[in-house]
Amino acid sequence: MEHQLTIVVPVYNEEANLKRVETELKNYIDNAPIKTFVLLVNDGSKDKSLELIKAINQRDSRFKFISFKENRGLSAAIKAGFDYSNTSLTGYIDSDLQTNPEDFNLLLEHIGTHDLVTGNRTDRKDSFTKNISSKIANGIRRAFTHDGMDDTGCPLKIIKTDVAKKIPMFKGLHRFLPAMVMLQNGKIIQVPVRHYPRIAGKAKFGLWNRLLGPLIDCFAFLWMKKKYINYNVGDKSL
């Protein structure tokens, strides 16, 4: 049976988390309802992450990896995952594992009738400042995009790969995946998922890039929405 789902895991200086990533995702793919493998995307880590990633790949061929020559950011890592995915579905989870891989099964229940299914962390285990800044950022983004999503920053998603490959990503656009799918007339839905405190490693986003960054990106999205090209081929001889 061919693989159907690629789980993309961006990694940047997460050496303290990678053993847990291997264990938790191995447990998931051992019992996943569809054949699944993991694509670790090393975003130019400066610690021992790449060394650990290569060791994971040697231990289990269901873990693949690509490694950037330098740090390019989360949006670039996600885009690379979309670009290199060759399965019909592509999932995404952060390497801090503040979401549970088992909850991919909740998303899979809806992907047949939707193009993107995103998690919604209804009971977040983050600091007060992080929660408030995220709520404000999500409110600003909703006002610009009208995507109806409460938690676009949730690091647990499944998207149809052919839709993902059409998304013109640029820095910061990982927060706008639902809106970008809507530009393709795609169907989106959010599903409640579990959330946990960060156990190891450091958060990569602060107050600055949770508030000002998304506001600037909203204007970039409006420009892209105005210029976006969308078409469907009705017939062909190729």
C-alpha positions in Angstrom: 0.0 0.0 0.0 1.3 3.4 -0.9 1.9 6.1 1.6 -1.0 8.6 1.8 0.1 11.1 4.5 3.3 13.0 4.9 3.7 14.7 8.3 6.0 17.7 8.0 7.9 18.6 11.2 9.9 21.9 11.0 13.0 21.8 13.3 15.0 24.7 14.5 17.4 24.2 17.5 15.2 21.4 19.0 17.8 18.9 20.1 16.1 18.6 23.5 12.8 17.6 21.9 13.9 15.3 19.0 14.0 12.1 21.0 10.4 12.7 22.1 9.5 13.6 18.5 10.8 10.3 17.3 9.0 8.3 20.0 5.6 10.1 19.7 5.5 10.1 15.9 6.7 6.5 15.7 3.9 5.5 18.0 1.5 7.4 15.8 2.6 6.0 12.4 2.6 2.5 13.9 -1.1 2.8 14.5 -2.2 5.4 12.0 -5.4 4.6 10.0 -3.6 5.4 6.7 0.0 4.7 5.7 2.1 7.6 6.9 5.7 8.8 7.1 7.4 11.8 8.6 9.4 14.5 6.9 11.7 16.4 9.3 12.7 19.8 7.9 15.9 21.2 9.5 15.7 24.9 9.3 19.4 25.6 9.6 19.7 24.6 13.2 22.8 25.7 15.0 22.7 22.9 17.7 22.9 19.2 17.3 19.4 18.9 15.7 20.7 17.8 12.2 23.0 15.1 13.7 20.0 13.7 15.7 17.7 13.9 12.7 20.2 11.8 10.6 20.4 9.3 13.4 16.5 9.0 13.5 16.5 8.5 9.7 19.0 5.7 10.0 17.0 4.0 12.7 13.7 4.2 10.9 13.2 4.7 7.1 9.8 6.1 7.7 11.5 9.3 8.9 12.9 11.3 6.0 14.6 14.7 6.2 15.7 17.7 4.3 18.1 20.3 5.7 18.4 24.0 4.8 21.9 25.4 4.4 20.8 28.4 6.6 17.9 29.4 8.8 15.0 30.6 6.6 12.1 30.6 9.0 9.0 28.6 9.8 7.1 29.6 6.6 10.0 28.4 4.4 10.2 25.1 6.3 6.5 24.5 5.8 6.7 25.4 2.1 9.6 23.0 1.7 7.5 20.3 3.3 4.7 21.0 0.8 7.2 21.1 -2.1 8.8 17.7 -1.2 5.6 15.9 -0.2 4.6 13.2 -2.7 1.6 11.9 -0.9 -2.1 12.9 -1.4 -2.2 14.4 2.0 0.3 16.6 4.0 0.1 17.1 7.7 2.0 19.6 9.9 3.0 19.5 13.5 5.6 21.5 15.5 8.6 19.8 17.0 7.8 21.1 20.5 4.9 18.6 20.5 2.5 21.0 22.3 -0.1 19.3 20.2 -0.7 15.5 20.1 0.0 13.5 17.0 -2.9 11.2 17.8 -5.2 14.2 17.1 -4.3 13.9 13.4 -7.0 11.2 13.5 -9.6 13.9 14.4 -8.5 16.0 11.4 -8.5 13.0 9.1 -12.2 12.5 9.8 -12.9 15.7 7.9 -10.3 15.8 5.1 -12.5 13.9 2.7 -14.9 16.8 2.4 -12.5 19.6 3.0 -9.2 20.9 1.5 -7.7 22.0 4.8 -8.5 20.8 8.3 -6.8 22.8 11.1 -6.7 22.3 14.8 -8.1 24.8 17.3 -6.4 24.8 20.7 -9.5 25.5 22.8 -7.7 25.0 26.1 -4.2 26.5 25.6 -1.5 25.8 28.1 0.6 28.8 27.3 1.5 31.9 29.3 -1.1 34.7 29.8 1.0 37.1 27.6 1.3 34.5 24.8 -2.4 33.7 24.9 -3.5 37.3 24.9 -1.2 38.3 22.1 -2.3 35.3 20.0 -6.0 36.3 20.5 -5.3 39.8 19.4 -3.3 38.7 16.4 -6.1 36.2 15.4 -8.7 39.0 15.7 -6.7 41.3 13.5 -6.2 38.6 10.9 -9.9 37.6 10.9 -10.8 41.2 10.3 -8.6 41.2 7.1 -9.2 37.7 5.8 -12.8 36.8 6.9 -11.6 33.2 7.1 -13.6 32.5 10.3 -10.7 30.7 12.0 -10.1 31.2 15.7 -6.6 29.7 15.8 -4.6 29.8 12.6 -1.4 29.5 14.5 -2.3 26.0 15.7 0.6 23.7 14.7 -1.6 20.8 13.8 -3.0 20.7 10.3 -3.8 18.4 7.4 -4.1 19.7 3.8 -4.6 18.1 0.5 -1.2 18.2 -1.1 -2.3 19.4 -4.6 -3.9 22.4 -2.8 -0.8 23.0 -0.7 1.5 23.1 -3.7 -0.5 25.9 -5.2 -0.1 28.2 -2.2 2.4 31.1 -2.9 4.1 31.1 0.4 6.2 33.9 1.7 7.6 34.8 5.2 4.7 35.0 7.7 2.1 33.4 5.4 2.0 30.2 7.5 -0.6 32.1 9.6 -2.7 32.6 6.6 -3.0 29.0 5.3 -6.8 28.9 5.7 -7.2 32.2 3.8 -4.9 31.1 1.1 -6.9 27.9 0.6 -10.0 30.0 0.4 -8.4 31.9 -2.5 -8.5 28.6 -4.4 -12.2 28.2 -3.5 -11.2 25.5 -1.2 -13.2 24.3 1.9 -11.7 24.7 5.4 -12.8 23.6 8.8 -11.3 23.9 12.3 -11.5 21.0 14.8 -10.8 21.2 18.6 -7.5 19.5 19.6 -5.5 19.1 22.8 -2.7 21.4 23.8 0.2 20.9 26.3 2.8 23.1 27.9 6.2 23.2 26.2 8.5 20.6 28.0 11.9 21.5 26.5 13.5 24.0 24.1 12.6 27.6 23.7 9.7 29.3 21.9 10.8 30.9 18.6 8.2 33.7 18.6 7.9 36.6 20.9 5.4 39.5 21.5 6.9 41.4 18.5 6.3 38.8 15.9 3.0 37.7 17.3 1.4 41.2 17.0 3.3 43.5 14.7 4.4 40.8 12.3 0.9 39.5 11.6 -0.5 43.0 11.2 2.1 43.7 8.4 1.4 40.3 6.9 -2.3 41.2 6.7 -1.5 44.0 4.2 0.7 41.6 2.2 -2.2 39.1 2.1 -4.6 41.8 0.8 -2.1 42.6 -2.0 -1.8 38.9 -2.8 -5.6 38.5 -2.8 -6.0 41.3 -5.3 -3.3 39.8 -7.6 -4.0 36.1 -7.0 -4.4 34.0 -10.2 -6.8 31.0 -9.9 -8.0 28.8 -12.7 -9.3 25.3 -13.4 -8.6 23.4 -16.6 -11.8 22.1 -18.2 -10.2 20.0 -21.0 -6.7 19.2 -22.3 -4.9 17.1 -24.8 -1.6 16.6 -22.9 
